[in-house]
């Protein structure tokens, strides 16, 4: 694609903005506070990251994070967690 093409410049600007917005992939650290779905009922709750679930076979699967919450220890995927 030519750099004189206005579509190229628009695509390059969008790519730069996405990199700035998303940045690198976040990996929770043990002891970090997160927001996660409640185990029972609707809504969200805060919890503390315990660590990765060592009992899960991660070959071709997502990592499962153990989160200590008031409802007990939950096993959740990264896309279910939000930094507090």
MMTF fields as JSON, N, C-alpha, C and O atoms, coordinates in Angstrom:
{
  "mmtfVersion": "1.0.0",
  "mmtfProducer": "UNKNOWN",
  "numBonds": 335,
  "numAtoms": 336,
  "numGroups": 84,
  "numChains": 1,
  "numModels": 1,
  "chainsPerModel": [1],
  "groupsPerChain": [84],
  "chainIdList": ["A"],
  "bondAtomList": [4, 2, 8, 6, 12, 10, 16, 14, 20, 18, 24, 22, 28, 26, 32, 30, 36, 34, 40, 38, 44, 42, 48, 46, 52, 50, 56, 54, 60, 58, 64, 62, 68, 66, 72, 70, 76, 74, 80, 78, 84, 82, 88, 86, 92, 90, 96, 94, 100, 98, 104, 102, 108, 106, 112, 110, 116, 114, 120, 118, 124, 122, 128, 126, 132, 130, 136, 134, 140, 138, 144, 142, 148, 146, 152, 150, 156, 154, 160, 158, 164, 162, 168, 166, 172, 170, 176, 174, 180, 178, 184, 182, 188, 186, 192, 190, 196, 194, 200, 198, 204, 202, 208, 206, 212, 210, 216, 214, 220, 218, 224, 222, 228, 226, 232, 230, 236, 234, 240, 238, 244, 242, 248, 246, 252, 250, 256, 254, 260, 258, 264, 262, 268, 266, 272, 270, 276, 274, 280, 278, 284, 282, 288, 286, 292, 290, 296, 294, 300, 298, 304, 302, 308, 306, 312, 310, 316, 314, 320, 318, 324, 322, 328, 326, 332, 330],
  "bondOrderList": [1, 1, 1, 1, 1, 1, 1, 1, 1, 1, 1, 1, 1, 1, 1, 1, 1, 1, 1, 1, 1, 1, 1, 1, 1, 1, 1, 1, 1, 1, 1, 1, 1, 1, 1, 1, 1, 1, 1, 1, 1, 1, 1, 1, 1, 1, 1, 1, 1, 1, 1, 1, 1, 1, 1, 1, 1, 1, 1, 1, 1, 1, 1, 1, 1, 1, 1, 1, 1, 1, 1, 1, 1, 1, 1, 1, 1, 1, 1, 1, 1, 1, 1],
  "groupList": [{"groupName": "UNK", "atomNameList": ["N", "CA", "C", "O"], "elementList": ["N", "C", "C", "O"], "formalChargeList": [0, 0, 0, 0], "bondAtomList": [1, 0, 2, 1, 3, 2], "bondOrderList": [1, 1, 2], "singleLetterCode": "X", "chemCompType": "L-PEPTIDE LINKING"}],
  "groupTypeList": [0, 0, 0, 0, 0, 0, 0, 0, 0, 0, 0, 0, 0, 0, 0, 0, 0, 0, 0, 0, 0, 0, 0, 0, 0, 0, 0, 0, 0, 0, 0, 0, 0, 0, 0, 0, 0, 0, 0, 0, 0, 0, 0, 0, 0, 0, 0, 0, 0, 0, 0, 0, 0, 0, 0, 0, 0, 0, 0, 0, 0, 0, 0, 0, 0, 0, 0, 0, 0, 0, 0, 0, 0, 0, 0, 0, 0, 0, 0, 0, 0, 0, 0, 0],
  "groupIdList": [1, 2, 3, 4, 5, 6, 7, 8, 9, 10, 11, 12, 13, 14, 15, 16, 17, 18, 19, 20, 21, 22, 23, 24, 25, 26, 27, 28, 29, 30, 31, 32, 33, 34, 35, 36, 37, 38, 39, 40, 41, 42, 43, 44, 45, 46, 47, 48, 49, 50, 51, 52, 53, 54, 55, 56, 57, 58, 59, 60, 61, 62, 63, 64, 65, 66, 67, 68, 69, 70, 71, 72, 73, 74, 75, 76, 77, 78, 79, 80, 81, 82, 83, 84],
  "secStructList": [7, 7, 6, 6, 1, 2, 2, 2, 2, 2, 2, 2, 2, 2, 2, 2, 2, 2, 2, 2, 2, 2, 7, 1, 7, 7, 7, 7, 7, 6, 6, 7, 3, 3, 3, 3, 3, 7, 1, 1, 1, 1, 1, 3, 3, 3, 3, 3, 3, 3, 3, 3, 7, 6, 6, 1, 7, 7, 6, 6, 1, 7, 7, 3, 3, 3, 3, 3, 3, 6, 6, 3, 3, 3, 3, 3, 3, 4, 4, 4, 7, 3, 3, 7],
  "xCoordList": [0.846, 0.0, 0.891, 1.918, 0.52, 1.295, 1.075, -0.039, 2.138, 2.006, 1.307, 0.947, 1.11, 0.378, -1.119, -1.906, -1.513, -2.932, -3.553, -3.052, -4.638, -5.246, -5.774, -5.822, -6.164, -6.643, -5.501, -5.705, -4.301, -3.142, -2.873, -2.642, -2.905, -2.647, -3.716, -3.407, -4.952, -6.032, -5.844, -6.04, -5.47, -5.251, -4.058, -4.107, -2.998, -1.817, -2.16, -1.698, -2.963, -3.374, -4.243, -4.091, -5.149, -5.999, -5.162, -5.409, -4.18, -3.322, -2.517, -2.364, -2.01, -1.244, -2.127, -1.701, -3.354, -4.277, -4.652, -4.77, -4.844, -5.183, -4.038, -4.272, -2.812, -1.658, -1.546, -1.207, -1.827, -1.771, -2.887, -2.674, -4.079, -5.228, -5.1, -5.268, -4.806, -4.774, -3.451, -3.431, -2.355, -1.05, -0.744, -1.192, 0.01, 0.34, -0.739, -1.571, -0.714, -1.72, -1.45, -0.321, -2.462, -2.355, -2.361, -3.198, -1.437, -1.396, -1.496, -0.623, -2.545, -2.708, -1.549, -0.973, -1.223, -0.181, -0.829, -1.808, -0.308, -0.856, -0.876, 0.092, -1.997, -2.172, -2.831, -3.23, -2.962, -3.567, -5.083, -5.687, -5.696, -7.151, -7.794, -7.319, -8.879, -9.598, -11.103, -11.57, -11.838, -13.3, -13.704, -13.182, -14.637, -15.035, -16.532, -17.134, -17.136, -18.557, -18.795, -17.928, -19.978, -20.361, -20.619, -21.026, -20.376, -20.613, -22.11, -22.586, -22.836, -24.282, -25.007, -24.658, -26.011, -26.761, -26.014, -24.958, -26.568, -25.948, -25.053, -25.047, -24.304, -23.474, -22.014, -21.585, -21.268, -19.822, -19.377, -20.103, -18.17, -17.575, -16.075, -15.521, -15.429, -13.977, -13.334, -13.905, -12.148, -11.413, -9.923, -9.479, -9.157, -7.697, -7.19, -7.646, -6.247, -5.679, -4.842, -3.949, -5.138, -4.35, -3.225, -2.09, -3.542, -2.548, -3.2, -4.426, -2.386, -2.885, -3.297, -2.703, -4.31, -4.745, -3.789, -3.784, -2.985, -1.982, -2.609, -1.943, -3.872, -4.52, -5.153, -5.742, -5.037, -5.665, -4.62, -3.536, -4.943, -4.07, -4.195, -5.251, -3.137, -3.21, -2.89, -2.849, -2.667, -2.334, -3.565, -4.56, -3.479, -4.575, -5.764, -6.831, -5.593, -6.691, -6.266, -5.078, -7.24, -6.955, -6.465, -6.786, -5.677, -5.262, -6.466, -7.353, -6.492, -7.556, -6.922, -5.95, -7.486, -6.967, -7.822, -9.048, -7.18, -7.884, -7.995, -6.998, -9.234, -9.516, -10.191, -11.206, -9.621, -10.239, -11.262, -10.924, -12.526, -13.625, -14.367, -14.107, -15.3, -16.125, -16.961, -17.379, -17.211, -17.988, -17.107, -17.61, -15.807, -14.887, -13.909, -13.87, -13.124, -12.142, -12.807, -13.375, -12.726, -13.336, -12.255, -11.168, -12.54, -11.653, -12.256, -13.349, -11.542, -12.073, -11.052, -9.845, -11.563, -10.705, -10.309, -10.968, -9.228, -8.72, -9.768, -9.857, -10.563, -11.55, -12.719, -13.573, -12.779, -13.799, -13.299, -14.063, -12.021, -11.409, -11.188, -10.997, -11.213, -10.967, -10.106, -10.391, -9.064, -8.191, -8.96, -9.791, -8.681, -9.309, -8.283, -8.58],
  "yCoordList": [-1.172, 0.0, 1.235, 1.262, 2.206, 3.428, 4.341, 4.437, 5.012, 5.945, 7.233, 8.036, 7.442, 8.626, 8.372, 9.308, 7.124, 6.764, 7.207, 6.829, 8.002, 8.454, 7.303, 7.417, 6.21, 5.059, 4.417, 3.928, 4.429, 3.898, 4.725, 4.173, 6.042, 6.913, 6.718, 6.726, 6.547, 6.318, 4.98, 4.893, 3.955, 2.643, 2.686, 2.08, 3.385, 3.493, 4.234, 3.849, 5.29, 6.027, 5.168, 5.214, 4.386, 3.494, 2.429, 2.094, 1.903, 0.879, 1.464, 0.809, 2.665, 3.304, 3.577, 3.385, 4.021, 4.298, 3.016, 3.017, 1.918, 0.646, 0.159, -0.334, 0.29, -0.139, 0.7, 0.179, 1.987, 2.867, 2.534, 2.546, 2.236, 1.956, 0.598, 0.498, -0.45, -1.799, -2.122, -2.82, -1.628, -1.897, -3.384, -4.116, -3.823, -5.233, -5.968, -5.349, -7.277, -8.095, -8.065, -8.285, -7.8, -7.737, -9.135, -9.957, -9.417, -10.685, -10.359, -9.681, -10.828, -10.557, -11.129, -12.157, -10.451, -10.92, -11.313, -10.69, -12.327, -12.705, -11.512, -10.757, -11.359, -10.252, -9.04, -8.131, -8.991, -7.849, -7.892, -8.963, -6.726, -6.627, -6.583, -5.881, -7.342, -7.397, -7.338, -7.58, -7.019, -7.059, -8.249, -8.434, -9.067, -10.273, -10.527, -9.943, -11.396, -11.702, -12.459, -13.188, -12.272, -13.031, -14.48, -14.772, -15.38, -16.802, -17.105, -17.951, -16.415, -16.641, -15.336, -14.314, -15.357, -14.152, -13.291, -13.674, -12.132, -11.231, -10.227, -10.114, -9.508, -8.448, -8.835, -9.89, -7.935, -8.1, -7.952, -7.43, -8.423, -8.305, -8.109, -8.358, -7.665, -7.526, -8.732, -9.347, -9.058, -10.174, -9.96, -8.947, -10.915, -10.867, -12.064, -13.191, -11.807, -12.872, -13.79, -13.333, -15.093, -16.094, -16.593, -16.754, -16.836, -17.303, -18.119, -18.196, -18.728, -19.595, -20.935, -21.412, -21.539, -22.867, -23.895, -24.097, -24.539, -25.492, -26.803, -27.588, -27.064, -28.321, -28.305, -29.3, -27.196, -27.077, -27.336, -26.752, -28.207, -28.482, -27.307, -27.12, -26.512, -25.281, -25.46, -24.469, -26.668, -26.861, -26.539, -27.263, -25.454, -25.044, -24.451, -24.269, -24.153, -23.581, -22.281, -21.964, -21.528, -20.28, -20.582, -21.623, -19.645, -19.761, -19.546, -18.752, -20.251, -20.11, -19.511, -20.046, -18.397, -17.691, -18.0, -18.048, -18.208, -18.435, -17.094, -16.406, -16.733, -15.443, -15.692, -16.385, -15.122, -15.203, -14.086, -12.909, -14.462, -13.499, -13.774, -14.782, -12.883, -13.158, -14.43, -15.012, -14.869, -16.084, -17.324, -18.417, -17.177, -18.307, -18.123, -17.065, -19.147, -19.085, -19.489, -20.575, -18.592, -18.832, -19.059, -18.488, -19.881, -20.112, -19.375, -19.713, -18.363, -17.495, -17.298, -17.403, -17.006, -16.672, -15.204, -14.411, -14.844, -13.478, -12.478, -11.37, -12.857, -11.919, -11.687, -10.845, -12.406, -12.182, -11.257, -10.889, -10.884, -10.078, -8.652, -8.392, -7.727, -6.321, -5.766, -5.999, -5.043, -4.427, -3.401, -2.67, -3.346, -2.329, -1.273, -0.316],
  "zCoordList": [0.0, 0.0, 0.0, 0.678, -0.723, -0.843, 0.355, 0.87, 0.8, 1.929, 1.524, 2.385, 0.225, -0.213, -0.254, -0.394, -0.135, -0.13, 1.196, 2.255, 1.166, 2.418, 3.278, 4.503, 2.652, 3.417, 4.216, 5.327, 3.63, 4.33, 5.591, 6.667, 5.447, 6.601, 7.671, 8.862, 7.265, 8.223, 8.949, 10.162, 8.211, 8.825, 9.775, 10.846, 9.409, 10.266, 11.564, 12.638, 11.466, 12.659, 13.563, 14.783, 12.99, 13.788, 14.481, 15.64, 13.778, 14.374, 15.534, 16.565, 15.386, 16.454, 17.663, 18.802, 17.422, 18.526, 19.254, 20.48, 18.519, 19.156, 20.036, 21.139, 19.562, 20.346, 21.618, 22.68, 21.511, 22.678, 23.661, 24.874, 23.14, 24.002, 24.68, 25.895, 23.912, 24.46, 25.139, 26.153, 24.597, 25.19, 25.187, 24.305, 26.165, 26.251, 27.035, 27.698, 26.953, 27.629, 29.131, 29.571, 29.891, 31.341, 31.919, 31.546, 32.825, 33.551, 35.026, 35.569, 35.687, 37.116, 37.93, 37.577, 39.014, 39.929, 41.247, 41.656, 41.918, 43.227, 44.177, 44.275, 44.873, 45.798, 45.179, 45.907, 43.872, 43.18, 43.338, 43.285, 43.533, 43.668, 42.285, 41.392, 42.118, 40.844, 41.095, 42.208, 40.062, 40.068, 39.223, 38.124, 39.725, 39.007, 39.221, 40.122, 38.397, 38.572, 39.877, 40.359, 40.428, 41.614, 41.228, 40.103, 42.171, 41.917, 41.928, 41.172, 42.781, 42.923, 42.687, 43.278, 41.831, 41.522, 40.527, 40.023, 40.249, 39.288, 39.976, 41.202, 39.183, 39.707, 39.797, 39.329, 40.419, 40.515, 41.965, 42.811, 42.222, 43.537, 43.371, 42.3, 44.432, 44.396, 45.051, 45.952, 44.591, 45.15, 45.006, 44.467, 45.488, 45.439, 44.64, 44.832, 43.747, 42.918, 43.802, 44.516, 43.749, 44.461, 43.559, 44.007, 42.283, 41.31, 40.219, 40.141, 39.377, 38.305, 38.881, 39.848, 38.291, 38.708, 38.099, 36.885, 38.935, 38.461, 38.001, 37.327, 38.344, 37.995, 36.606, 36.184, 35.901, 34.582, 33.509, 33.536, 32.569, 31.43, 30.468, 29.863, 30.315, 29.543, 28.058, 27.329, 27.593, 26.182, 25.342, 25.369, 24.604, 23.737, 24.478, 23.891, 25.745, 26.531, 27.163, 27.222, 27.635, 28.336, 29.749, 30.323, 30.305, 31.701, 32.597, 32.283, 33.703, 34.697, 35.956, 36.488, 36.422, 37.587, 38.798, 38.703, 39.936, 41.198, 41.912, 42.13, 42.274, 42.9, 44.242, 44.317, 45.303, 46.629, 46.76, 46.639, 47.009, 47.135, 48.432, 49.088, 48.818, 49.992, 49.839, 50.839, 48.599, 48.344, 48.268, 48.005, 48.492, 48.404, 47.257, 46.628, 46.99, 45.909, 44.602, 44.486, 43.616, 42.306, 41.26, 41.356, 40.273, 39.13, 37.94, 37.487, 37.431, 36.38, 35.269, 35.488, 34.06, 32.932, 33.01, 33.684, 32.316, 32.324, 31.834, 32.363, 30.827, 30.289, 31.248, 30.97, 32.359, 33.381, 34.492, 35.385, 34.437, 35.487, 35.032, 33.844, 35.983, 35.704, 36.827, 38.001, 36.479, 37.496, 38.302, 37.762, 39.6, 40.47, 40.784, 41.499]
}
